[in-house]
Amino acid sequence: MSLKGINAYKKGNLKQDIAQADPHKLTLMLMQGALDRMAIAKGCMERKEYEGKSQHLSRATAIVMNLRDTLDMDVEGDVSNNLYALYDYIIQRLVDANVQNSLKIMDEAISLMLPIKTAWAEIPEQAKQEAYEARRQKQQAAV
């Protein structure tokens, strides 16, 4: 099977996964996508493949921006504000890593993103369902 066929299959699977995913799973997929792009960009840096580095850092930055910009800032407490600030910092560090060609900065960005993804993956099913229900009720009350 050709690489082109494998890539088409992967894209088809990804589209199916996205179509069937709940908001929690979509966020987890975005976080993993950002980490994957960061790792690929780091490999490109090591091999001095600057075009690939820039492409993957651009994609990782766009994903983290999406994660930042879709936070529910109406939720009470500091979690959303802290995540917003952390995502903003990660974005800045990705820009710095790109400009400075710094593996150390890449490691920092990855080390900041990984615990967020790990914590997100460990949210209990009951807490997810309670959050979905609260959000649904909030949306109905707004209508």
LUMBATI-558986 format. One line per 3 residues: their letters; for each residue z, x, y of N, C-alpha, C. Coordinates in nm, 3 decimals. Layout:
REM LUMBATI-558986
A) Z,X,Y,Z,X,Y,Z,X,Y; ...
REM end
This chain:
REM LUMBATI-558986
MSL) 0.000,0.085,-0.118,0.000,0.000,0.000,0.000,0.089,0.124; -0.079,0.055,0.220,-0.089,0.137,0.340,0.031,0.117,0.431; 0.052,0.213,0.518,0.161,0.205,0.616,0.140,0.084,0.707
KGI) 0.015,0.057,0.741,-0.016,-0.058,0.826,0.029,-0.188,0.759; 0.005,-0.200,0.630,0.047,-0.318,0.555,0.198,-0.332,0.549; 0.266,-0.220,0.530,0.413,-0.220,0.526,0.468,-0.264,0.661
NAY) 0.413,-0.211,0.769,0.459,-0.248,0.903,0.435,-0.396,0.931; 0.322,-0.449,0.888,0.293,-0.591,0.907,0.394,-0.676,0.829; 0.428,-0.633,0.709,0.526,-0.703,0.627,0.662,-0.703,0.696
KKG) 0.703,-0.587,0.748,0.831,-0.576,0.818,0.835,-0.668,0.939; 0.726,-0.672,1.016,0.721,-0.759,1.134,0.731,-0.905,1.093; 0.666,-0.941,0.984,0.674,-1.078,0.935,0.815,-1.114,0.894
NLK) 0.881,-1.023,0.824,1.021,-1.043,0.785,1.111,-1.055,0.906; 1.090,-0.971,1.007,1.171,-0.975,1.127,1.156,-1.109,1.198; 1.033,-1.157,1.209,1.009,-1.287,1.273,1.081,-1.398,1.197
QDI) 1.077,-1.391,1.066,1.146,-1.492,0.985,1.297,-1.482,1.005; 1.351,-1.361,1.006,1.495,-1.342,1.028,1.537,-1.397,1.164; 1.457,-1.372,1.268,1.488,-1.420,1.402,1.486,-1.573,1.406
AQA) 1.386,-1.632,1.343,1.373,-1.778,1.343,1.492,-1.846,1.275; 1.552,-1.779,1.178,1.662,-1.838,1.102,1.800,-1.795,1.152; 1.806,-1.707,1.251,1.932,-1.649,1.292,2.006,-1.737,1.393
DPH) 2.139,-1.736,1.381,2.222,-1.801,1.482,2.244,-1.701,1.596; 2.302,-1.744,1.707,2.320,-1.653,1.821,2.398,-1.526,1.788; 2.496,-1.537,1.700,2.574,-1.420,1.660,2.486,-1.319,1.588
KLT) 2.406,-1.367,1.495,2.316,-1.281,1.418,2.209,-1.218,1.509; 2.157,-1.296,1.604,2.057,-1.241,1.697,2.116,-1.126,1.779; 2.238,-1.145,1.825,2.304,-1.040,1.903,2.324,-0.916,1.817
LML) 2.365,-0.937,1.693,2.384,-0.825,1.601,2.252,-0.753,1.576; 2.144,-0.828,1.562,2.012,-0.767,1.542,1.970,-0.686,1.666; 2.000,-0.738,1.784,1.968,-0.663,1.907,2.048,-0.533,1.914
MQG) 2.176,-0.542,1.881,2.259,-0.421,1.883,2.206,-0.317,1.785; 2.170,-0.362,1.665,2.116,-0.269,1.566,1.983,-0.213,1.614; 1.901,-0.295,1.676,1.773,-0.249,1.730,1.792,-0.142,1.836
ALD) 1.892,-0.162,1.922,1.920,-0.062,2.026,1.963,0.070,1.961; 2.052,0.060,1.864,2.098,0.182,1.796,1.984,0.251,1.722; 1.898,0.173,1.657,1.783,0.231,1.588,1.693,0.306,1.686
RMA) 1.664,0.244,1.800,1.577,0.307,1.901,1.641,0.434,1.957; 1.773,0.430,1.976,1.843,0.549,2.025,1.833,0.663,1.924; 1.850,0.631,1.797,1.843,0.734,1.692,1.702,0.792,1.683
IAK) 1.601,0.706,1.691,1.463,0.754,1.686,1.433,0.841,1.808; 1.480,0.798,1.926,1.459,0.876,2.048,1.526,1.013,2.036; 1.644,1.015,1.978,1.715,1.142,1.958,1.634,1.234,1.868
GCM) 1.578,1.179,1.760,1.493,1.258,1.672,1.370,1.310,1.745; 1.312,1.227,1.829,1.196,1.270,1.909,1.235,1.385,2.002; 1.355,1.376,2.061,1.403,1.485,2.148,1.412,1.615,2.070
ERK) 1.469,1.606,1.951,1.487,1.726,1.868,1.353,1.789,1.832; 1.251,1.705,1.813,1.118,1.755,1.776,1.029,1.781,1.897; 1.085,1.759,2.016,1.012,1.777,2.142,0.889,1.685,2.151
EYE) 0.905,1.564,2.099,0.802,1.460,2.109,0.839,1.372,2.227; 0.802,1.415,2.344,0.850,1.351,2.467,0.794,1.211,2.490; 0.673,1.186,2.446,0.618,1.052,2.463,0.696,0.952,2.377
GKS) 0.721,0.987,2.253,0.798,0.901,2.164,0.941,0.882,2.215; 1.000,0.991,2.265,1.134,0.982,2.320,1.139,0.880,2.432; 1.044,0.888,2.523,1.042,0.796,2.637,1.021,0.652,2.594
QHL) 0.930,0.632,2.499,0.904,0.496,2.451,1.028,0.434,2.387; 1.094,0.509,2.301,1.210,0.455,2.230,1.331,0.440,2.322; 1.347,0.531,2.416,1.456,0.514,2.512,1.431,0.395,2.603
SRA) 1.307,0.373,2.637,1.272,0.256,2.719,1.305,0.127,2.644; 1.271,0.122,2.516,1.301,0.004,2.435,1.451,-0.015,2.418; 1.523,0.094,2.391,1.668,0.084,2.377,1.732,0.035,2.506
TAI) 1.685,0.088,2.618,1.738,0.047,2.748,1.711,-0.101,2.773; 1.593,-0.148,2.740,1.558,-0.289,2.759,1.647,-0.379,2.673; 1.675,-0.337,2.552,1.761,-0.416,2.464,1.902,-0.423,2.520
VMN) 1.956,-0.310,2.564,2.092,-0.309,2.619,2.098,-0.391,2.748; 1.992,-0.385,2.829,1.986,-0.469,2.949,1.991,-0.616,2.912; 1.918,-0.654,2.806,1.920,-0.792,2.761,2.058,-0.832,2.714
LRD) 2.124,-0.745,2.639,2.260,-0.774,2.594,2.353,-0.792,2.715; 2.340,-0.706,2.812,2.422,-0.713,2.934,2.395,-0.841,3.012; 2.268,-0.871,3.030,2.230,-0.982,3.117,2.250,-1.120,3.053
TLD) 2.273,-1.124,2.922,2.295,-1.253,2.857,2.442,-1.278,2.825; 2.530,-1.193,2.875,2.672,-1.217,2.856,2.711,-1.346,2.927; 2.802,-1.420,2.867,2.853,-1.543,2.928,2.967,-1.503,3.022
MDV) 2.936,-1.492,3.148,3.035,-1.445,3.246,3.132,-1.557,3.287; 3.109,-1.679,3.238,3.200,-1.790,3.268,3.320,-1.794,3.175; 3.317,-1.714,3.069,3.428,-1.709,2.975,3.547,-1.644,3.045
EGD) 3.662,-1.707,3.029,3.782,-1.651,3.092,3.826,-1.524,3.019; 3.891,-1.438,3.093,3.936,-1.312,3.037,3.846,-1.197,3.082; 3.882,-1.079,3.039,3.814,-0.959,3.084,3.703,-0.911,2.991
VSN) 3.688,-0.974,2.876,3.595,-0.924,2.776,3.453,-0.917,2.832; 3.404,-1.025,2.891,3.267,-1.024,2.943,3.249,-0.921,3.053; 3.346,-0.913,3.144,3.336,-0.815,3.253,3.339,-0.672,3.200
NLY) 3.425,-0.647,3.102,3.433,-0.513,3.044,3.305,-0.477,2.967; 3.252,-0.573,2.891,3.127,-0.547,2.820,3.012,-0.524,2.917; 3.009,-0.602,3.025,2.904,-0.586,3.126,2.909,-0.443,3.181
ALY) 3.028,-0.398,3.217,3.043,-0.263,3.272,3.005,-0.157,3.168; 3.043,-0.178,3.043,3.012,-0.081,2.938,2.862,-0.076,2.911; 2.798,-0.192,2.901,2.652,-0.195,2.883,2.582,-0.128,3.001
DYI) 2.631,-0.154,3.121,2.573,-0.092,3.241,2.585,0.061,3.234; 2.699,0.108,3.188,2.720,0.253,3.174,2.627,0.310,3.066; 2.613,0.240,2.954,2.523,0.287,2.847,2.381,0.297,2.900
IQR) 2.338,0.197,2.976,2.203,0.199,3.035,2.187,0.324,3.122; 2.285,0.351,3.206,2.277,0.469,3.293,2.272,0.598,3.212; 2.350,0.604,3.104,2.350,0.724,3.021,2.216,0.741,2.948
LVD) 2.152,0.630,2.908,2.019,0.640,2.846,1.917,0.695,2.945; 1.927,0.651,3.068,1.838,0.704,3.173,1.865,0.853,3.192; 1.994,0.889,3.198,2.031,1.031,3.213,1.979,1.115,3.096
ANV) 1.995,1.062,2.974,1.948,1.134,2.855,1.798,1.156,2.861; 1.725,1.058,2.909,1.580,1.069,2.919,1.542,1.176,3.021; 1.603,1.170,3.137,1.570,1.264,3.244,1.610,1.407,3.208
QNS) 1.729,1.421,3.148,1.783,1.554,3.120,1.748,1.605,2.980; 1.682,1.522,2.899,1.652,1.561,2.761,1.778,1.607,2.689; 1.883,1.528,2.701,2.013,1.571,2.652,2.054,1.500,2.523
LKI) 2.065,1.578,2.415,2.114,1.524,2.289,2.261,1.483,2.301; 2.336,1.558,2.379,2.479,1.528,2.399,2.496,1.390,2.463; 2.414,1.359,2.563,2.423,1.228,2.628,2.378,1.119,2.530
MDE) 2.277,1.148,2.448,2.234,1.051,2.347,2.349,1.020,2.251; 2.418,1.125,2.207,2.532,1.106,2.117,2.639,1.020,2.184; 2.660,1.041,2.314,2.759,0.961,2.386,2.718,0.814,2.388
AIS) 2.593,0.785,2.420,2.545,0.647,2.426,2.557,0.580,2.289; 2.520,0.651,2.185,2.530,0.596,2.050,2.676,0.572,2.014; 2.763,0.666,2.050,2.905,0.652,2.015,2.971,0.538,2.093
LML) 2.914,0.499,2.206,2.967,0.385,2.280,2.915,0.253,2.223; 2.791,0.252,2.178,2.729,0.129,2.128,2.777,0.094,1.987; 2.796,0.193,1.904,2.829,0.170,1.763,2.958,0.088,1.744
PIK) 3.067,0.117,1.813,3.189,0.036,1.792,3.172,-0.109,1.839; 3.089,-0.131,1.939,3.064,-0.269,1.985,2.994,-0.345,1.872; 2.891,-0.284,1.815,2.817,-0.347,1.706,2.907,-0.369,1.584
TAW) 2.989,-0.271,1.553,3.079,-0.282,1.437,3.178,-0.396,1.457; 3.237,-0.403,1.577,3.332,-0.511,1.606,3.263,-0.647,1.601; 3.142,-0.654,1.655,3.067,-0.780,1.655,3.040,-0.826,1.512
AEI) 3.007,-0.732,1.425,2.976,-0.765,1.285,3.100,-0.814,1.210; 3.218,-0.776,1.257,3.342,-0.811,1.187,3.407,-0.939,1.238; 3.342,-1.010,1.331,3.397,-1.136,1.380,3.401,-1.235,1.263
PEQ) 3.518,-1.294,1.239,3.529,-1.389,1.126,3.442,-1.513,1.148; 3.395,-1.569,1.039,3.309,-1.687,1.044,3.377,-1.803,1.119; 3.505,-1.822,1.096,3.578,-1.931,1.162,3.575,-1.914,1.314
AKQ) 3.593,-1.793,1.363,3.591,-1.768,1.508,3.452,-1.795,1.565; 3.348,-1.759,1.490,3.211,-1.787,1.535,3.189,-1.937,1.548; 3.231,-2.012,1.446,3.212,-2.157,1.448,3.289,-2.222,1.563
EAY) 3.409,-2.174,1.589,3.488,-2.228,1.701,3.419,-2.199,1.834; 3.363,-2.081,1.847,3.292,-2.044,1.970,3.167,-2.129,1.989; 3.092,-2.152,1.881,2.971,-2.236,1.890,3.007,-2.378,1.931
EAR) 3.115,-2.430,1.872,3.157,-2.567,1.904,3.203,-2.577,2.050; 3.280,-2.481,2.095,3.326,-2.481,2.235,3.207,-2.473,2.330; 3.111,-2.392,2.297,2.992,-2.379,2.382,2.910,-2.509,2.383
RQK) 2.897,-2.571,2.265,2.825,-2.697,2.255,2.893,-2.805,2.339; 3.024,-2.813,2.333,3.099,-2.911,2.411,3.085,-2.884,2.561; 3.088,-2.759,2.597,3.072,-2.721,2.738,2.934,-2.762,2.790
QQA) 2.832,-2.741,2.708,2.696,-2.778,2.746,2.681,-2.929,2.757; 2.743,-3.004,2.668,2.736,-3.149,2.674,2.808,-3.203,2.796; 2.919,-3.141,2.832,2.996,-3.186,2.949,2.917,-3.159,3.078
AV) 2.835,-3.057,3.077,2.756,-3.023,3.196,2.639,-3.119,3.217; 2.599,-3.188,3.109,2.482,-3.277,3.119,2.519,-3.410,3.177
REM end
